[in-house]
Amino acid sequence: MNSIQEVLGNMFRDRRLAEDEYVNEQDGLVYCRYCHTPRQTAIRSSDGSIVFCPPVLCDCKRAERDAEDAMREAKRRVEEIERLKRECFRDRRLLDFTFENDKGYNPVISKAKRYVELFNDMEARGMGLLLWGNVGTGKTFIAACVANALMEQGVPVYMTNFMRIMNQMMGMTGPDRNAFLDELNRYRLLVIDDLGAEHDSSFAVEQVFSVIDSRCQSGKPMIVTTNLSMAQMRAPRDISHARIFDRVLAHCCPVRINNQRIRQQAAARNILEVEKLL
């Protein structure tokens, strides 16, 4: 009765050849007619005799497999980035706020690009950015550029504002609020737009503090934009705001967006074009 080794050997060695295969006379193994590399390998016993010849990928089949794997990985990566951006942005217009679409209005955008380049180091330090300046100078644009660039690298980012946070936290109990804060801290970068634009009530101020404080305690970075000046943040009007600004300034590097009012100029151009059409 044949041994298992003999059965395996016969099964692999004597298999029917495909049209693109041939038997190499030198070693008796099956080869590919296109790349002339083996599609079998010889497994030998201790005395050197062939035990069996399992199939292997020839060079061209291996290249074909690698190309298919690369295509699947590229597709997976595109789908993952799309998923990250769906999670990050509630305002779909922010998808177009990218470094590639920058018109050169903000010279300090170079610092935002550098932040992206150094993100792993910034993340390890728990350091973010505080983008401050007048209304309409491009703070939200720059913050969204950073978010888009990092998500292109597969970094989970979430961008929101305090008005939306207030609406979400309204009526939450303690456990629900903690779960909400934990969800915000799940992201490697949190971008919060328009600090100071929220309602100036004791509830709002307390919720803003809880979000900022929770993020700082997580050790993860955040980007905050605000129309407030450094003077206002360094000399707050009460202890409640002092607690907020103290944490922001300790964990975010201030970057002044001292630029022309881009939004007003864009609106003026649009109005001028419409006037010409009319």
Protein Blocks (a to p, Z undefined) as FASTA:
>chain_A
ZZfklmmmmmmmmpccdfkbccdfklopacdfklopafbdcdddfkopafbdcddddfkl
mmmmmmmmmmmmmmmmmmmmmmmmmmmpmblklmmmcfklpghlammlmmmmmmmmmmmm
mmmnopacddeddehilpmmmmmmmmmmmmmnopacddddfklmmmmmgopafklmmmmm
mmmmmpmbdcdehihjaccdfklmmmmmmmmmmmmmnopacddddfbdfklmmmcfbfkl
mmmmmmmmmmcccdddddddfklmmmmmmmmmmmmmZZ
